[in-house]
Amino acid sequence: MFNEACVYATNAINCDNIYSDDACTMIYGSSVMVGTTTERPLLCFMLNGERSEEMKRISISTCPKTCGYCCQTEPFDCNNSPFPRINCALVTSRMCRDPQWREVLIEDCPNVCGFCLEGGCYDKAVDCTTDISICMNVGMQDFVKNYGMDRLVDMSMFLLPFLHTFSWLDNIITVDDKWEYCRKTCGFCRPTATTTPDPEFRGTNPNCVDYNTNCASWSYRGYCTSPFYSYETKFANCAATCSLC
């Protein structure tokens, strides 16, 4: 929640209070301010003159923005990808709201945008955070990532033109990944569904069309909401059918 200059960073307050802002102000008083070093309200973490984990948990669950604990709420309590395709430090709040960026940000920068609970990504093994060195241990990669069906995902572009001819893909396309161990802790999350575009960002491109004649049958089989295919792939093939523009 502090940056390298030891002042409150943006991620300390980039969420909403659960209680109303007015109620949180009445309970805790002044709010944490980005760029300052002023201590957060004592009631956020103190009880009878001593630090209290109980008071901290209460403030996180009620007024995280006021107390500067946004980065410790569940939507923000995960790591970004260790090898992101973009610089997570440069991601803006507008990018977080933009459906064009959403799939990439869920996968690469979930901590920045509060996407840690998106896509059903969580640790299935207990206490993954006990020793996070496993995240970068070559011998543990199959365990901590374990997407289960990555080889089929890699084949997806080859299979795409023949999707309508393989009846067994009907089931594969909707299969839930059952082999996820420490993906959240290690920042190896992947989105599991295509999100609905925010009306604020919906495009008006007159060239929004399908470029594949099989889009109708693919959509019926679950192509538009399948996690097997990226937003870019769906847009390039079935933008109109999948309502992506």
Backbone as a ProteinNet text record, in pm:
[ID]
protein_1_A
[PRIMARY]
MFNEACVYATNAINCDNIYSDDACTMIYGSSVMVGTTTERPLLCFMLNGERSEEMKRISISTCPKTCGYCCQTEPFDCNNSPFPRINCALVTSRMCRDPQWREVLIEDCPNVCGFCLEGGCYDKAVDCTTDISICMNVGMQDFVKNYGMDRLVDMSMFLLPFLHTFSWLDNIITVDDKWEYCRKTCGFCRPTATTTPDPEFRGTNPNCVDYNTNCASWSYRGYCTSPFYSYETKFANCAATCSLC
[TERTIARY]
81.7	0	85.1	214	308.5	393.1	432.8	523.6	666.6	762.3	903.1	939.4	861.1	888.3	824.8	766.1	703.7	587.6	511.2	386.4	275	151.2	39	27.7	19.9	9.1	-137.5	-161.5	-298.3	-374.9	-305.2	-377.1	-425.7	-392.6	-444.6	-590.6	-631.7	-767.8	-842.8	-796.6	-861.8	-975.7	-1053.9	-1173.8	-1283.8	-1401.3	-1512.4	-1530.9	-1575.5	-1613.4	-1738.1	-1748	-1868.5	-1981.1	-1951.7	-2044.8	-2038.7	-2134.3	-2130.8	-2009.9	-1961.8	-1847.2	-1877.7	-2000.5	-2038.7	-2033.6	-2082.2	-2080.3	-1936.7	-1851.5	-1711.2	-1640.6	-1672.4	-1613.3	-1659.4	-1785.8	-1838.5	-1772.9	-1746.4	-1687.1	-1537.9	-1466.2	-1320	-1259.1	-1336.8	-1281.6	-1218.8	-1102.7	-1037	-995.5	-985.7	-949	-801.3	-748.1	-610.6	-600.8	-491.4	-470.7	-347.4	-363.1	-251	-140.1	-16.2	97.9	136.2	66.7	98	154.3	211.5	264.1	185.2	77.9	-3.5	-63.1	-50.4	-101.7	-251.8	-297.5	-441	-510.9	-642.3	-715.6	-686.8	-660	-620.2	-725.2	-852.5	-958.8	-953.3	-882.6	-870.4	-790.5	-704.1	-617.3	-581.3	-638.1	-603.9	-726.6	-702.6	-807.4	-744.3	-796.5	-743.5	-593.4	-549.6	-409.8	-314.5	-365.9	-280.4	-327.4	-231.8	-267.9	-360.7	-464.2	-565.6	-596.1	-568.2	-601.2	-752.1	-826.5	-972.6	-1023.5	-971.1	-1012.9	-971.5	-855.7	-810.6	-903.7	-942.3	-1033.6	-1167.6	-1214.2	-1342.1	-1333.6	-1225.9	-1212.4	-1196.7	-1127.4	-1112.7	-1247.3	-1331.4	-1460.5	-1569.7	-1542.9	-1645.8	-1604.5	-1485.8	-1441.6	-1296.9	-1268.1	-1129.1	-1069.7	-1150.5	-1098.5	-1061.4	-1148.8	-1122.6	-995.8	-976.1	-861	-737.2	-748.3	-632.4	-595.2	-696.1	-671.4	-723.8	-749.1	-803.7	-716.8	-585.8	-494.1	-499.3	-568.2	-579.2	-718.9	-806.7	-937.5	-923.5	-1017.2	-1006	-991	-1064.6	-1048.9	-908.4	-832.4	-697.2	-589.5	-629.6	-535	-479.5	-400.8	-332.7	-215.4	-132.9	-15.9	-45.8	18.7	15.7	100.8	82.8	162.8	310.9	396.2	539.8	599.8	531.9	579.9	465.6	416.1	302.5	341.5	242.4	265.7	267.9	215.5	216.7	272.8	310.8	362.9	246.3	225.6	110.2	113.4	231.4	243.8	185.7	168	116.8	-31.3	-94.9	-237.1	-321.8	-415.9	-502.9	-639	-714.2	-847.4	-939.1	-919.8	-1000.5	-969.6	-845.1	-808.4	-875.4	-883.5	-946.5	-1093.5	-1159.2	-1301.4	-1326.8	-1224.5	-1239.2	-1242.7	-1351.3	-1362	-1255.1	-1198.5	-1092.5	-966.5	-945.4	-828.8	-857.6	-984.1	-1021	-959.1	-965.5	-916.3	-766.3	-691.4	-547	-517.6	-592.8	-567.4	-606.5	-711.6	-748.7	-635.2	-572.5	-465.8	-332.6	-301	-167.2	-158.6	-260.2	-252.7	-376.2	-419	-541.2	-531.2	-411.1	-392.4	-417.8	-384	-398.6	-545.4	-622.5	-761.2	-864	-820.3	-916.4	-987.9	-915.9	-972.9	-934.9	-889.2	-839.9	-948.3	-1074.1	-1182.9	-1249.3	-1201.8	-1260.6	-1214.6	-1299.1	-1260	-1249.8	-1296	-1293.6	-1153.8	-1056.7	-918.9	-892	-854	-820.7	-728.3	-668.4	-581.3	-665.6	-643	-712.2	-631.2	-499.9	-416.3	-411.9	-405.9	-405.9	-266.9	-265.3	-141.5	-36.3	-79	17.7	109.2	58.7	137.2	246.6	247.3	347.6	489	507.4	639.5	621.3	620.1	591.4	707.6	818.9	930	890.3	784.8	740.3	692.1	651.7	599.6	704.6	830	937.2	1026.9	991.4	1068.8	1033	1131.2	1105.8	1040	1083.1	1028.9	886.1	834.3	698.8	600.9	643.5	556.3	431	442.7	324.5	224.1	275.1	187	119.3	198	141	56.5	89.6	9.2	-103.8	-64.7	-155.7	-289.6	-290.6	-416.3	-493	-423.9	-492.8	-505.3	-545.9	-576.9	-507.5	-390.2	-320.1	-284.4	-254	-215.5	-331.4	-453.5	-569.3	-588.7	-558.2	-568.4	-471	-348.5	-249	-293.8	-378.3	-426.6	-546.4	-600.3	-729.1	-728.5	-619.3	-616.4	-614.5	-549.9	-549.5	-688	-758.6	-888.5	-1001.7	-979.6	-1087.5	-1164.3	-1097.5	-1173.4	-1259	-1227.6	-1298.8	-1391.3	-1409.9	-1483.3	-1619.8	-1689.5	-1825.7	-1831.4	-1716.7	-1717.2	-1680.3	-1636.5	-1592.7	-1696	-1775.4	-1879.1	-1820.3	-1700.3	-1642.5	-1601.7	-1590.7	-1557.3	-1674.6	-1795.3	-1911.3	-1888.2	-1832.6	-1809.9	-1684.1	-1577.7	-1452.5	-1468.9	-1549.8	-1562	-1618.4	-1695.2	-1756.6	-1700	-1593	-1534.5	-1473.8	-1499.9	-1437.8	-1299.4	-1204.7	-1069.7	-1070	-1030.4	-1036.3	-897.8	-795.7	-660.6	-590	-634.2	-576.7	-527.5	-399.8	-345.2	-306.3	-204.7	-160.6	-160.6	-255	-257.3	-277.1	-363.5	-389.2	-266	-209.3	-92	23.1	42.1	157.5	131.7	8.9	-20.2	-32.3	-85	-100.8	-247.9	-327.8	-470.8	-498.7	-607.4	-658.5	-807.7	-863.7	-1008	-1077.8	-1200.7	-1273.4	-1397.4	-1418.1	-1534.9	-1513.3	-1578.5	-1574	-1671.5	-1626.2	-1710.3	-1797.7	-1908.8	-1998.8	-1943.1	-1928.1	-1870.5	-1949.4	-1879.2	-1939.6	-1998.7	-2125.9	-2187.7	-2104.6	-2029.6	-1948.9	-1841.1	-1802.8	-1694	-1738.6	-1867.6	-1914.1	-1881.2	-1827.7	-1789.6	-1907.8	-1888.7	-1992.3	-1932.6	-1840.4	-1769.9	-1866	-1886.3	-1978.7	-1926.6	-1797.8	-1737.4	-1739.3	-1824.1	-1834	-1911.7	-1839.5	-1902.3	-1832	-1895.2	-1832.9	-1745.7	-1629.5	-1539.9	-1531.2	-1614.5	-1617.3	-1762.3	-1790	-1927.6	-1982.7	-1898.8	-1943.7	-1980.4	-1983.1	-2003.5	-2133.3	-2239.4	-2368.5	-2361.4	-2304.2	-2295.1	-2195.1	-2086.5	-1988.5	-2050	-2127	-2191.5	-2286.7	-2361	-2453.4	-2378.6	-2256.7	-2176.8	-2101.1	-2113	-2050.3	-1922.5	-1892.9	-1767.2	-1750.6	-1856.1	-1844.3	-1811	-1849.6	-1822.4	-1716.3	-1656.1	-1555	-1423.5	-1361.1	-1230.3	-1117.1	-1147.2	-1043.1	-991.4	-1072.2	-1035.4	-1026	-921.7	-899.5	-999.9	-1009.9	-1095.9	-1056	-924.8	-876	-918.5	-910.3	-948.6	-1097.3	-1178.8	-1323.3	-1358	-1289.8	-1316.7	-1279.7	-1166.8	-1119.5	-1208.4	-1280.9	-1363.9	-1512.6	-1563.6	-1709.1	-1746.2	-1694.1	-1717.6	-1866.2	-1941.9	-2084.3	-2164.2	-2144.6	-2218.9	-2192.7	-2068.1	-2031.4	-2052.9	-2109.9	-2141.8	-2019.2	-1910.1	-1785.6	-1758.1	-1852	-1829.9	-1964.6
-120.2	0	125.2	111.6	221.3	199.4	308.4	293.4	309	314.3	317.2	442.2	548.9	672.5	671	558.2	541.8	637.9	662.5	736.9	646.6	680.1	597.4	598.7	479.7	465.6	458.3	466.6	466	340.7	226.5	102.3	94	193	195.8	239.4	316.4	371.1	348.5	254.9	236.6	136.2	140.5	57.2	141.4	84.9	154.7	103.8	191.4	148.3	60.9	-35.7	-118.2	-36.1	30.4	127	253.1	341.9	467.6	549.4	635.8	719.7	806.4	856.5	940.3	861.4	736.5	653.6	623.9	595.2	565.1	686.7	804.4	927	950.1	921.9	939.6	841.9	718.6	616.4	640	665	669.2	809	907	1040.8	1061.7	1122.2	1154.4	1029.3	1043.4	931.3	937.3	822.5	814.9	891.9	961.9	1040.5	989.7	969.3	924.9	1029.9	983.7	1074.1	1132.5	1091.7	1142.5	1031	1070.3	973.7	975.9	1053.6	1064.4	929.2	890.8	761.6	752.1	635.3	612.8	629.7	653.2	668.3	551.9	582.2	479.4	370.9	408.7	309.9	201.8	229.3	130.4	8.3	26	-86.1	-91.4	-1.4	2.9	-24.7	-86.9	-110.4	-101.2	-9.7	11.1	38.6	118.1	157.7	54.8	-57.2	-161.6	-198.9	-244	-289.6	-409.9	-408.9	-514.2	-566.8	-694.7	-756.4	-759.7	-769	-770.7	-637.5	-526.5	-394.9	-374.7	-427.8	-417.8	-494.7	-616.4	-696.3	-626.4	-563.1	-492	-374.9	-299.7	-183.7	-226.8	-338.4	-389.1	-432.4	-489.2	-541.2	-435	-315.8	-211.5	-83	-32.5	96.7	90.3	-0.1	-18	105.4	181.2	300.6	407.8	431.5	531.6	499.5	370.5	328.7	296.9	306.6	279.7	133.6	46.4	-97.8	-164.7	-87.6	-147.4	-262.2	-245.5	-346.7	-476.2	-475.7	-597.2	-658.8	-600.5	-661.9	-775.5	-868.1	-986.7	-954.9	-857.8	-829.9	-783.9	-732.7	-684	-771.1	-874.7	-955.2	-1071.3	-1039.2	-1140.8	-1074.2	-1153.3	-1099.9	-1079.7	-980.6	-968.1	-1078.8	-1103	-1204.1	-1169.2	-1267.7	-1239.5	-1197.1	-1229.5	-1191.9	-1130	-1012.4	-949.8	-899.2	-895.4	-844.6	-692.7	-629.4	-484	-443.6	-317.7	-265.9	-236.1	-320.1	-304.2	-170.6	-116.1	10.5	127.1	107.9	215.3	199.3	96.3	72.5	178.2	236.2	339.7	281.4	356.1	310.2	298.6	385.2	377.3	248.3	208.8	81.9	-34.5	-26	-133.2	-149.6	-40	-44.6	-78	-71.2	-90.9	-240	-289.2	-431.6	-478.4	-385.7	-424	-466.7	-407.8	-439.5	-547.9	-568.8	-646	-786.1	-858.1	-995.5	-1000.5	-908.8	-903.2	-865.4	-768.9	-721.5	-824.2	-900.7	-1007.7	-1108.5	-1135.7	-1235.5	-1180.3	-1055.2	-1002.3	-907.5	-824	-720.6	-720.5	-835.9	-839.8	-758.4	-747.4	-672.4	-524.1	-472.6	-330.5	-291.7	-375.3	-341.4	-401.2	-481.6	-546.6	-660.9	-734.7	-846.2	-982.1	-983.9	-1109.5	-1216.1	-1175.4	-1272.4	-1298.9	-1231.7	-1250.7	-1382.8	-1440.9	-1560.7	-1684.5	-1678.6	-1796.6	-1843.6	-1753.1	-1793.8	-1787.4	-1899	-1903.9	-2022.2	-2024.6	-2136.2	-2253.3	-2369.3	-2489.4	-2562.7	-2540.9	-2597.8	-2498.2	-2547.6	-2459.2	-2401	-2281	-2217.4	-2199.2	-2165.4	-2140.2	-2022.7	-1928.8	-1809.7	-1836.1	-1954.2	-1985.4	-1977.2	-2023.6	-2019.6	-1984.8	-1854.6	-1812.1	-1838.8	-1889.7	-1923.8	-2035.5	-2110.4	-2217.3	-2160.3	-2032.6	-1971.2	-1964.6	-1948.7	-1935.7	-2058.4	-2161.2	-2284.7	-2366.4	-2390.1	-2460.5	-2595	-2663.7	-2795.9	-2794.3	-2674.4	-2664.2	-2600	-2568.9	-2497.3	-2575.1	-2705.3	-2784.9	-2779.6	-2767.4	-2763.9	-2628.3	-2519.6	-2388.2	-2332.6	-2366.1	-2318.7	-2415.8	-2535.2	-2645.1	-2602.4	-2553.7	-2518.4	-2641.8	-2757.7	-2881.8	-2916.7	-2821	-2853.7	-2757.8	-2707.5	-2610.4	-2664.2	-2794.4	-2848.6	-2838.1	-2853.8	-2839.1	-2693.5	-2603.9	-2462.3	-2426.7	-2480.2	-2453.1	-2503.5	-2607.8	-2664.3	-2588.5	-2495.6	-2435.2	-2366.1	-2295.2	-2225.3	-2323.7	-2439.8	-2541.3	-2601.3	-2620.6	-2687	-2593.7	-2462.2	-2366.3	-2384.5	-2401.1	-2415.2	-2540.7	-2639.2	-2766.2	-2785.2	-2675.4	-2686.6	-2750.2	-2714.5	-2762.5	-2910.1	-2971.5	-3111.9	-3207.4	-3153.7	-3240.2	-3238.2	-3342.3	-3345.5	-3348.9	-3407.6	-3415.5	-3278.7	-3176.5	-3043.3	-2977.3	-3030.3	-2975	-2976.9	-3087	-3101.2	-3027.5	-3035	-2971.9	-2821.7	-2761.1	-2616.8	-2562.5	-2643.5	-2596.2	-2663.9	-2740.7	-2809.8	-2709.5	-2726	-2642.8	-2697.1	-2606.5	-2649.6	-2700.5	-2823.3	-2882.7	-2899.9	-2845.7	-2867.3	-2734.1	-2660	-2529.1	-2531.2	-2511.2	-2526.2	-2393	-2324.4	-2198.4	-2084.6	-2085.3	-1987.7	-1845.3	-1825	-1690.4	-1634.3	-1711.2	-1665.7	-1630.6	-1711.1	-1693.9	-1600.6	-1550.8	-1458.1	-1525.1	-1649.2	-1721.9	-1738	-1636.5	-1645.3	-1627.4	-1689.9	-1671	-1646	-1561.7	-1541.4	-1666.2	-1689.8	-1809	-1777.6	-1651.8	-1618	-1482.8	-1461.6	-1332.1	-1240.2	-1121.5	-1030.9	-949.7	-898.6	-814.9	-673.8	-616.3	-483	-379.7	-286.9	-175.6	-82.5	-39.8	48.9	173.6	219.8	340.3	321	194.3	167.8	92.4	66	-9	68.4	-1.7	63.2	82.6	165.9	188.9	163.2	70.9	40.4	-19.2	47.4	-5.2	-132.7	-161.4	-281.4	-399.1	-390.2	-499	-613.9	-710.3	-822.6	-952.4	-1062.4	-1193.8	-1221.9	-1278.1	-1312.4	-1463	-1535.9	-1681	-1724.6	-1809.1	-1851.1	-1947.2	-1994.8	-2091.8	-2028.1	-1894.9	-1827.5	-1867.1	-1881.8	-1916.4	-2051.4	-2150.8	-2283.5	-2284.1	-2207.1	-2199.7	-2135.7	-2028.6	-1960.7	-2055	-2134.3	-2231.4	-2331.6	-2365.8	-2462.4	-2398.7	-2266.9	-2201.3	-2126	-2107.6	-2043.2	-1904	-1823.2	-1683.6	-1668.5	-1765	-1756.6	-1855.2	-1924.9	-2024.7	-1960.4	-2009.1	-1959	-2009.1	-2101.7	-2158.9	-2059.5	-1958.9	-1866.8	-1725	-1653.7	-1518.7	-1421.6	-1305.2	-1199.3	-1165.7	-1157	-1119.8	-1221.4	-1351.1	-1456.7	-1448.9	-1429.7	-1419.9	-1296.8	-1186.2	-1062.6	-1078.7	-1144.3	-1160.8	-1253.4	-1342.7	-1439.6	-1407.5	-1374.1	-1362.9	-1239.7	-1124.8	-1003.2	-971.2	-982.5	-948.7	-1051.4	-1179.1	-1284.4	-1282	-1256.6	-1256.2	-1120.1	-1024.4	-890.2	-823.1	-822	-765.4	-625	-569.4	-433	-368.3
0	0	0	41.9	30	-93.6	-159.7	-272.2	-224.1	-318.9	-281	-202.1	-215	-141.8	-3.7	34.4	166.2	188.1	82.5	95	45	80.4	37.2	-114.8	-172.8	-317.5	-358.4	-487.4	-539.3	-499.9	-494.9	-464.9	-321.4	-239.1	-102.3	-99.4	-201.6	-199.2	-330.8	-413.7	-544.6	-540	-433.9	-422.2	-359.5	-345.5	-281.2	-139.2	-51.8	82.3	74.5	163.5	170.9	233.1	343.5	400.4	314.6	331	256.8	301.4	212.7	247.7	368.9	376.6	490.2	620.2	616	736.4	778.7	681.2	712.7	771.4	718.6	772.7	915.6	941.9	1076.7	1174.7	1128.1	1215.2	1236	1126	1133.5	1127	1083.2	1070.8	934.4	930.8	804.2	728.5	596.7	510.7	473.6	437.2	387.8	256.4	237.2	115.5	41.4	-89.5	-172.2	-171.4	-161.8	-165.8	-32.1	74.8	208.5	296	408.2	505.1	635.2	638.8	760.1	797.1	922	966.9	942.9	905.2	886.9	1021.7	1022.8	1148.4	1243.2	1368.6	1464.8	1481	1467.9	1485.1	1377.2	1270.3	1162.5	1206.4	1305.6	1343.4	1492.1	1572.6	1715.1	1801.8	1917.8	2016.9	2154.8	2235	2370.3	2369.6	2272.1	2267.1	2210.6	2161.4	2105.2	1965	1884.1	1750.2	1759.6	1678.2	1684.4	1544.3	1522.4	1394.2	1372.2	1481.5	1469.9	1416.4	1469.7	1421.8	1275.9	1240.1	1102	1009.2	1050.1	967.7	951.4	1059	1053.4	955.1	962.5	873	727.3	704.2	567.9	511.4	595.2	549	543.8	597.2	599.9	528.1	559.3	506.5	456.7	363.1	318.7	251.9	181.1	114.2	215.3	310.9	414.1	491.3	521.7	602	518.4	387.2	303.2	295.4	302	299.8	172.1	68.4	-54.1	-104.6	-94.6	-147.4	-68.5	46.4	126.4	120.6	39	18.7	-82	-82.2	-167.2	-316.7	-370.7	-514.2	-553	-454.4	-482.6	-419.2	-347.1	-270.1	-352.1	-452.6	-532.7	-601.9	-664.1	-734.4	-882.1	-939.7	-1084.6	-1144.8	-1271.6	-1339.1	-1327.9	-1301.8	-1292.9	-1426.9	-1535.5	-1668.7	-1748.7	-1706.5	-1775.2	-1913.2	-2000.8	-2135.4	-2140.3	-2035	-2027.2	-1891.8	-1878	-1751.8	-1659.3	-1559	-1470.1	-1396.3	-1373.7	-1301.8	-1381.5	-1511.3	-1596.9	-1630.1	-1575.9	-1602.4	-1532.5	-1603.8	-1548.6	-1510.9	-1431.7	-1391.9	-1513.4	-1611.9	-1734.2	-1809.8	-1813	-1876.4	-1804	-1672.1	-1594.5	-1631	-1672	-1705.4	-1852.2	-1932.5	-2076.5	-2110.5	-2172.4	-2205.1	-2303.5	-2381.2	-2473.9	-2398.2	-2281.9	-2200	-2096.9	-2064.9	-1946.6	-1942.6	-2052.4	-2052.2	-2024.3	-2083.6	-2060.2	-1915.7	-1862.3	-1726.9	-1621.6	-1647.4	-1555.1	-1545.1	-1657	-1661	-1612.1	-1648.1	-1621.4	-1502.1	-1479.9	-1375.6	-1285.2	-1234.2	-1153.3	-1025.3	-968.8	-845	-865.2	-981.5	-1009.8	-1023	-1090.5	-1122.7	-1026.8	-932.4	-843.8	-911.1	-995.8	-1070.5	-1011.6	-887	-828.8	-817.1	-812.2	-800.2	-934.4	-1039.1	-1171	-1230.9	-1312.3	-1383.9	-1299	-1174	-1088.6	-1054.2	-1053.6	-1025.2	-875.8	-819.8	-677.7	-652.7	-534.8	-497.8	-451.8	-510.2	-463.7	-358.2	-358.1	-252.6	-136.8	-15.6	101.2	125	185.6	232.5	123.3	2.9	-104.4	-71	8.8	40.8	143.1	203.5	305.5	249.9	128	64.7	-82.2	-111.7	-248.6	-343.4	-290.8	-380.2	-476.3	-442.1	-531.7	-664.6	-662.9	-784.7	-895.3	-857	-954.8	-959.4	-883.3	-881.8	-1005.2	-1090.3	-1215.8	-1191.6	-1087.4	-1059.4	-1009.4	-974.4	-919.9	-1017.2	-1139.2	-1231.7	-1268.5	-1287.7	-1319.7	-1206.1	-1083.5	-966.1	-951.7	-953.4	-924.2	-1037.8	-1163.3	-1276.5	-1302.4	-1344.1	-1373.1	-1427.8	-1549.6	-1615.1	-1658.8	-1656.4	-1683.8	-1829.7	-1912.4	-2051.5	-2146.4	-2106.4	-2189.6	-2327.1	-2334.1	-2464.1	-2563.1	-2512.6	-2600.6	-2639	-2545	-2576.4	-2687.9	-2678.4	-2781.2	-2917.5	-2918.3	-3043.7	-3099.2	-3020.1	-3054.6	-3190.4	-3223.3	-3351.3	-3468.3	-3447.3	-3552.2	-3569.1	-3456.9	-3460.7	-3500.8	-3486.3	-3506.7	-3637.2	-3751.4	-3876.9	-3882.6	-3795.4	-3799.7	-3679.8	-3603.2	-3477.7	-3495	-3603.3	-3621.2	-3656.9	-3689	-3730.3	-3618.3	-3502.7	-3393.5	-3281	-3271.9	-3169.1	-3029.6	-3013.5	-2880	-2826.4	-2915.3	-2868.7	-2798.1	-2819.4	-2749.7	-2599.9	-2551.6	-2408.7	-2364.5	-2443.2	-2404.6	-2388	-2474.3	-2474.8	-2344	-2271.4	-2148.6	-2025.1	-2042.3	-1927.7	-1830.7	-1701.7	-1600.3	-1569.6	-1550.9	-1517.9	-1373.4	-1353.5	-1220.6	-1158.7	-1224.3	-1172.9	-1151.2	-1051.2	-1022.6	-878.3	-856.6	-722.6	-658.4	-710.6	-650.1	-752.2	-841.4	-950	-900.1	-801.5	-751.9	-682.3	-591.6	-517.3	-609.6	-712.4	-801.1	-918.7	-931	-1040.2	-1174.7	-1176.3	-1301.7	-1337.9	-1310.4	-1337.9	-1486.1	-1526.7	-1661.9	-1651.7	-1737.4	-1736.2	-1784.7	-1736.4	-1777.8	-1858.3	-1890.4	-1971.9	-2036.5	-2147.4	-2212.1	-2141.3	-2102.8	-2027.9	-2122	-2070	-2147.9	-2153.7	-2270.3	-2282.2	-2203.5	-2140.4	-2070.3	-2175.3	-2160.2	-2259	-2285.9	-2183.7	-2200.4	-2306.5	-2328.2	-2420.9	-2545.2	-2560.6	-2677.4	-2804.6	-2901	-3025.9	-3119.3	-3218.2	-3319.8	-3457.5	-3464.2	-3588.2	-3690.9	-3804.9	-3907.1	-3971.3	-3952	-4009.7	-3913.1	-3812.3	-3714.9	-3778	-3828.7	-3898.6	-3861.3	-3897.3	-3881.3	-4003.7	-3979.6	-4089.5	-4110.3	-4039.3	-4056.3	-4071.5	-4166	-4194.1	-4089.7	-3999.5	-3899.2	-3765.7	-3758.5	-3630.1	-3560.6	-3636.1	-3575.6	-3504.9	-3572.2	-3510.8	-3396.5	-3411.2	-3302.3	-3178.6	-3201	-3088.8	-3016.4	-3093.7	-3035.2	-2948.1	-2988.8	-2914.6	-2798	-2780.7	-2666.7	-2696.6	-2824.5	-2863.2	-2803.1	-2805	-2762.1	-2614.3	-2533.4	-2389.5	-2344.2	-2438.8	-2403.9	-2362.3	-2253.7	-2212	-2300.1	-2390.2	-2475	-2577.7	-2611.7	-2717.6	-2663	-2699.7	-2649.9	-2710.6	-2648.3	-2700.2	-2843.8	-2867.1	-2999.5	-3104.9	-3070.4	-3163.7	-3195.7	-3092.9	-3113.2	-3196.9	-3167.7	-3241.5	-3388.4	-3414.3	-3551.8	-3633.4	-3567.2	-3638.3	-3633.6	-3515	-3496.8	-3414.7	-3450.4	-3372.6	-3358.1	-3465.9	-3461.9	-3382	-3412.2	-3342.6	-3193	-3154	-3012.1	-2946.4	-3020.7	-2967.7	-2906.9	-2980.7	-2930.3	-2981.7	-3059.3	-3108.6	-3139.2
[MASK]
+++++++++++++++++++++++++++++++++++++++++++++++++++++++++++++++++++++++++++++++++++++++++++++++++++++++++++++++++++++++++++++++++++++++++++++++++++++++++++++++++++++++++++++++++++++++++++++++++++++++++++++++++++++++++++++++++++++++++++++++++++++

